[in-house]
C-alpha cells in the first residue's frame, strides 16, 4: 500500500505542469536580438491574447463572442515583447510592446528570437500603439532577407505599404493614425524606454 501511495504522489508531482508567465521572459536574448511571444500566428483572423492571470492564450471576446478580424488575416506572427509595458501615464496603451514577426506561421505561445528591423509609429484612438517589425534571427526561418531598415525600405517598400494599410483597416472601430516609420535603432530605443523595472 505504501508503494502505491508513494507512486501516486510521485506521479502527481511530475504530472503538474509549471505555469510560465510569458510577460516575465527577458525582452532581449542577446546583442540586437529581441524575444517575441507569439499570440496570433500569421494567416489567422482570430484575435488571441495572452492572459497573465491564467497563464494561457485566449481568443479575445466582444459581447461574449469570439473576436474575429473581418479583414485580411494577420500578415505576420503577431504578439508582444516580454518584460515591456507601454505606460498609459506616458500616452501608452497599457500593454506590452507589440511586435509583428515577418515569417511563416508559428504556433501561439512560441517564443521566437528576432532581429528588429523597423518600428511602425501608430496612434490608436489617441494612444501610442507602436509596432516593432522584426524577422527571425534564424536565417532559415526568414522570408524577408534584410539586415536593417534601410535594406527593408529599399528592397521591400511595398511590404511597408501593405503593413500600413492592414493596420489602418483591420479594425474599423478604431481611429488609427500612422505617424511614420523608424529604423531598427529607434525600435530598440522604444523597447529600452518601455522595459519593466
C-alpha positions, 0 to 999 in steps of 0.5 A: 500500500505504501508503494502505491501511495508513494507512486501516486504522489510521485506521479502527481508531482511530475504530472503538474505542469509549471505555469510560465508567465510569458510577460516575465521572459527577458525582452532581449536574448542577446546583442540586437536580438529581441524575444517575441511571444507569439499570440496570433500566428500569421494567416489567422483572423482570430484575435488571441491574447495572452492572459497573465492571470491564467497563464494561457492564450485566449481568443479575445471576446466582444459581447461574449463572442469570439473576436474575429478580424473581418479583414485580411488575416494577420500578415505576420506572427503577431504578439508582444515583447516580454518584460515591456509595458507601454505606460498609459501615464506616458500616452501608452496603451497599457500593454506590452510592446507589440511586435509583428514577426515577418515569417511563416506561421508559428504556433501561439505561445512560441517564443521566437528570437528576432532581429528588429528591423523597423518600428511602425509609429501608430496612434490608436484612438489617441494612444501610442500603439507602436509596432516593432517589425522584426524577422527571425534571427534564424536565417532559415526561418526568414522570408524577408532577407534584410539586415536593417531598415534601410535594406527593408525600405529599399528592397521591400517598400511595398511590404511597408505599404501593405503593413500600413494599410492592414493596420489602418483597416483591420479594425474599423472601430478604431481611429488609427493614425500612422505617424511614420516609420523608424529604423531598427535603432529607434525600435530598440530605443522604444523597447529600452524606454518601455522595459519593466523595472 
